[in-house]
Amino acid sequence: MINQRLELNTPDGSMTTFEFHPEGEGPYPIVLYLMDAPSIRPALMQMASRLATAGYYVLMPFLYYRKTPYKAFGSSDEEMHERRELMQSVTREGALIDCQALLDHATTNPAADTSKKIGAVGLCMSGPLVMSLAQNMPNKVGAIASVHGAWVVTDKDDSPHLQIDNIQSEVYFAWADDDPTATPEERDIMDQAMKDAGIHYRLDFLEGALHGFAPPGGERYNHAAAERHWEVVHDMFTRNLI
């Protein structure tokens, strides 16, 4: 497995990015793996690597780069407060800039198959980001997954669930249980919005799996739910990217 750290230039600064792909010749379909609020840490590195071993070229960017250089976060109150502030710098509009920088880099690596559509996985706060990619890059994005995605339905006019008219990719929601950032009422709203828009989608409500169930080692890790989401994501990417 190839795993290296990169510094990619964007109009907004230098974006630390981690690149994963098998050691074989490739090329491999591209998947953008977007971090959750706790940021890039060993659990997310493990998840991105696991996906790459299945035959993908995976890029995982540090999305807080507009406000701070890359660093690992701990669990102290001070660091928790800092992360909450940094989350405000992550926007759907910014994700489009970041995605273009990632794809521009991919063209320089023969391990990346730029001839195929790409996949994207967004955890937590990045659920709306991968939806934005699918909405704004319909000819490029083949499949997206929102894994315990947060705030994919809001009461604002620019709510992600209202910006799906242009999505052509397959969409998967791994919906957590008892999640204040993605309630049962919001799940029903998203379900209906996807049906009305005629989008090819799947929404799994994972009973008993709390927000944060996917990253291994965390206190909310739920093995059954995590493996369920892996099964669906692999199947979806095989259909749409390979």
C-alpha positions, 0 to 999 in steps of 0.5 A: 500500500502506498500512503504519502502526505502531500501539500496541494496548492489551492486558491485558499492556501496549502492543503495537506492531503493524504494519498493512498493506493495499491502498489500495483500498476493501476490505474485505479478509480479515484475516491475522495475521502472527506474527514469528519469534525474530529479531523484526520486521525489514525482511525480515518487513515485506517479507513482510507487505507482499507478502501484503497486496498480494494483497488482505489486511488484515495485522496483525503484532504485536511479540510481545516487548512484555511484556518490552521496548518495540519495537526492532530487534535486531542480531546481536551476542552481547548481542542474541542472548542478549537475544532468547533470554530474550525468547522465554520471554515468548511463550506460546500463552496469551499469543497468544490475548490478543494475537489478541483485541486485534488483532481488536478493533482490526480492527473499527475499520478499514473496510479489515478484513473482520470478517465472514469467517474469519481466516488466520494465519501463524507463523514459527519460534517462532510455529508453535505460536502459530497452532496455538493460535489454530486450536485455541481459536478454531475458529469464527473461524480459517479457515486457518493456516500454520506456516513452519519452525515450531519446537517444534510437537512436544515431549515435554511433556503440553501439546505443540501436536501433542496440542492439535488436537482442536478445529481446524476450519481448514485447516493447512499446515506448511512443514517445514524440513530438518535442523532441530533444532527440528523433526526428521524424527521429530517431522514423522512424529508431527505427520503422524500426529496430523493424520491421526488427528484428521481435519484438513484439512492439508498438510505439505511437507518442503522438502528442502535448505531449512534453518530460516529459509529463508523471510525474504529476505536471510538467510543461510539464505534458500532462494528455491525453498522460499520461493516454494513456501510462498508458492504454497501459502499464497496458494492456501489463503487463497483457498480459506478466507478469500475 
